[in-house]
Amino acid sequence: MQRKVTAFSVHFFVEFDSTRSYAMDVPSKDGRSERVFKTAWFSKAARKASIPDNELCSAIGQVMLGEAGDLGGGVFKKRLGKNLYRSIIVAKGSQYWVFE
């Protein structure tokens, strides 16, 4: 497990079977931290599009406030990178969020 500490949050590499993901802790309004994951494919695409992790974390905050398209079943559509890119976010019962 690799860790990288930044001013915003702690990022670490997680590997589940054959799926790689990267995790971020985002503080929520009630004081607990939300777990946010991004798949390896999404991480590579975000890096190519120059979308930093702090923008992804703020996007999760906006989704929690209802500022995203709700597709139902815990699936949200959110625009990133100054409205140039779209992403799909999957929520699992407000326990964790996954960028796909």
Residue pairs with C-beta under 8 A, 6 or more apart in sequence:
1 12
1 13
1 14
2 12
2 13
3 10
3 11
3 12
4 10
4 11
4 12
5 11
6 53
8 53
8 54
8 57
9 24
9 25
9 26
9 53
9 57
10 24
10 25
11 22
11 23
11 24
11 53
12 22
12 23
13 20
13 22
14 20
14 21
14 22
14 23
14 37
15 21
19 39
19 40
20 39
20 40
21 37
21 38
21 39
21 40
21 98
22 37
22 38
22 40
22 43
23 35
23 36
23 37
24 35
24 36
24 37
24 38
24 53
24 56
24 57
25 33
25 34
25 35
25 36
26 33
26 34
26 35
26 36
26 57
26 60
26 61
27 33
27 34
28 34
28 61
28 64
29 64
34 60
34 64
34 94
34 96
34 97
35 95
35 96
35 97
36 56
36 57
36 60
36 96
36 97
36 98
36 99
37 96
37 97
37 98
37 99
38 46
38 56
38 98
38 99
39 98
39 99
39 100
42 87
42 99
42 100
46 56
46 80
46 99
49 80
49 81
49 84
49 85
50 81
51 80
51 81
51 85
55 80
55 81
56 80
56 99
59 68
59 78
59 80
59 87
59 89
60 89
60 97
62 68
62 78
63 76
63 78
63 89
63 91
63 97
68 76
68 77
68 78
68 89
69 76
69 77
69 78
70 76
71 77
74 90
74 91
74 92
74 93
75 88
75 89
75 90
75 91
76 88
76 89
76 90
76 91
77 86
77 87
77 88
77 89
78 86
78 87
78 89
79 85
79 86
79 87
80 86
80 87
87 99
87 100
88 99
88 100
89 97
89 98
89 99
89 100
90 97
90 98
90 100
91 97
91 98
92 98
